Amino acid sequence: MSAVPSSDLAVRGSARYQCGIDALLVVGQEHAKLVRPDKSAPGAGGPVSIQVVDFSLGGAGLRCALFFPRLCRLSLTLTPPGGSQPITLDLRAHRVTMLDRAPTYYIGAGFEELSAEQTQAVQGILDHLKASGAQLVTEHRRA
């Protein structure tokens, strides 16, 4: 039996649950001058309406009509299901895939530097998704 090269393996650290949470996405300040969702205004950085389609302790999958490049820092604002106060979470885009010619993109993004309060909010969203019977995302993707 031959060993599989580690570069061919993609290991996900957290279970992902399907969801459909409307949210707003803004380009992080570090990349705001380079990535402008609204090209009509210099320095304009959104917000862009998106949908969170999967969620885990490590990050989120976003469905969006705009392209955001890999490694771009993003700021996601959403109201947790069953919650009343919006939360903002910092992300970094790790995977960007075009889903259709509309265009629609899937952005796989990881959370960055969550505070204790943000971690608690993320766990609360996951608890709500699990309790509501959300499907576990089981497909395996290559990096």
C-alpha positions as CSV (number, residue, x, y, z in Angstrom):
1,M,0.0,0.0,0.0
2,S,1.5,3.4,-1.0
3,A,1.2,6.5,1.1
4,V,-1.1,9.3,0.0
5,P,0.7,12.6,-0.3
6,S,-0.5,15.0,2.4
7,S,-1.0,17.7,-0.2
8,D,-3.9,15.6,-1.6
9,L,-5.7,15.5,1.7
10,A,-8.2,18.1,3.0
11,V,-9.0,17.7,6.6
12,R,-12.0,19.6,8.0
13,G,-11.8,20.2,11.8
14,S,-15.4,20.9,12.4
15,A,-18.8,19.4,11.3
16,R,-20.7,21.7,9.0
17,Y,-24.5,22.1,9.1
18,Q,-26.7,23.3,6.2
19,C,-28.6,26.5,6.8
20,G,-30.1,29.5,5.0
21,I,-29.3,32.6,7.0
22,D,-29.4,36.0,5.3
23,A,-26.4,38.1,6.1
24,L,-24.3,41.1,5.1
25,L,-20.7,40.8,4.0
26,V,-18.1,43.6,4.0
27,V,-14.6,43.5,2.7
28,G,-12.1,43.7,5.7
29,Q,-10.3,47.0,6.1
30,E,-7.0,45.4,5.1
31,H,-8.3,44.7,1.6
32,A,-10.9,47.5,1.2
33,K,-8.8,49.4,-1.3
34,L,-8.1,46.4,-3.4
35,V,-11.5,44.7,-3.4
36,R,-14.5,47.0,-4.0
37,P,-17.9,45.4,-4.4
38,D,-19.3,48.8,-5.5
39,K,-16.9,50.0,-8.2
40,S,-18.9,53.2,-8.8
41,A,-17.5,54.8,-5.6
42,P,-13.8,54.8,-4.8
43,G,-13.2,53.0,-1.5
44,A,-16.8,51.7,-1.4
45,G,-16.8,48.3,0.4
46,G,-20.4,47.1,0.6
47,P,-22.2,45.8,2.4
48,V,-23.2,43.0,0.1
49,S,-26.3,40.8,0.8
50,I,-25.4,37.1,0.9
51,Q,-26.7,33.9,2.3
52,V,-24.9,31.6,4.8
53,V,-25.5,28.1,3.4
54,D,-23.4,26.1,5.8
55,F,-22.0,26.8,9.3
56,S,-19.4,25.2,11.6
57,L,-17.2,26.1,14.6
58,G,-14.4,26.8,12.1
59,G,-16.2,29.0,9.5
60,A,-19.0,29.4,7.1
61,G,-20.0,28.7,3.5
62,L,-21.4,31.8,1.8
63,R,-23.5,32.0,-1.4
64,C,-22.9,35.3,-3.1
65,A,-23.5,37.1,-6.4
66,L,-20.0,38.8,-6.2
67,F,-16.6,37.3,-6.5
68,F,-14.2,37.7,-3.6
69,P,-10.7,36.4,-4.0
70,R,-9.0,33.7,-1.9
71,L,-7.4,35.0,1.3
72,C,-9.5,38.1,1.3
73,R,-10.5,39.2,4.8
74,L,-14.2,39.7,5.2
75,S,-16.6,40.8,7.9
76,L,-19.9,38.9,8.2
77,T,-22.9,40.3,10.0
78,L,-25.9,38.1,10.7
79,T,-28.7,37.8,13.2
80,P,-28.6,34.3,14.7
81,P,-31.7,32.2,14.2
82,G,-33.9,32.8,17.2
83,G,-31.8,35.8,18.3
84,S,-32.5,39.4,18.2
85,Q,-29.1,41.0,18.2
86,P,-26.9,40.8,15.1
87,I,-23.3,39.6,15.5
88,T,-20.2,40.4,13.3
89,L,-17.6,37.7,12.7
90,D,-14.3,38.2,10.9
91,L,-13.5,35.7,8.1
92,R,-10.9,34.9,5.6
93,A,-11.9,33.4,2.2
94,H,-10.2,30.0,1.7
95,R,-12.1,28.6,-1.2
96,V,-14.1,30.3,-4.0
97,T,-16.1,28.3,-6.5
98,M,-18.4,29.6,-9.3
99,L,-21.7,27.8,-8.9
100,D,-23.5,29.0,-12.0
101,R,-23.4,31.7,-14.7
102,A,-25.8,34.1,-13.0
103,P,-23.0,34.4,-11.5
104,T,-23.3,32.9,-8.1
105,Y,-20.2,32.0,-6.0
106,Y,-19.7,29.7,-3.1
107,I,-17.1,31.1,-0.6
108,G,-15.7,28.8,2.0
109,A,-14.4,31.0,4.7
110,G,-12.8,30.4,8.1
111,F,-13.3,32.5,11.2
112,E,-10.4,34.6,12.5
113,E,-9.7,35.6,16.0
114,L,-13.1,35.1,17.6
115,S,-13.7,36.7,21.0
116,A,-15.2,34.6,23.8
117,E,-18.6,36.3,23.1
118,Q,-18.4,35.6,19.4
119,T,-17.4,31.9,20.1
120,Q,-20.4,31.7,22.3
121,A,-22.6,33.1,19.6
122,V,-21.2,30.7,17.0
123,Q,-21.9,27.8,19.3
124,G,-25.4,29.1,19.9
125,I,-26.1,29.1,16.1
126,L,-24.8,25.6,15.8
127,D,-26.9,24.4,18.8
128,H,-30.0,26.0,17.1
129,L,-29.2,24.4,13.8
130,K,-28.7,21.0,15.4
131,A,-32.0,21.3,17.4
132,S,-33.9,22.3,14.3
133,G,-32.7,19.2,12.4
134,A,-30.3,20.9,10.1
135,Q,-28.6,18.4,7.7
136,L,-24.9,17.7,8.3
137,V,-22.9,18.5,5.2
138,T,-21.1,15.2,4.4
139,E,-19.5,15.6,1.0
140,H,-15.7,15.5,0.9
141,R,-13.9,18.2,-1.1
142,R,-10.4,18.3,-2.3
143,A,-8.3,21.3,-1.4
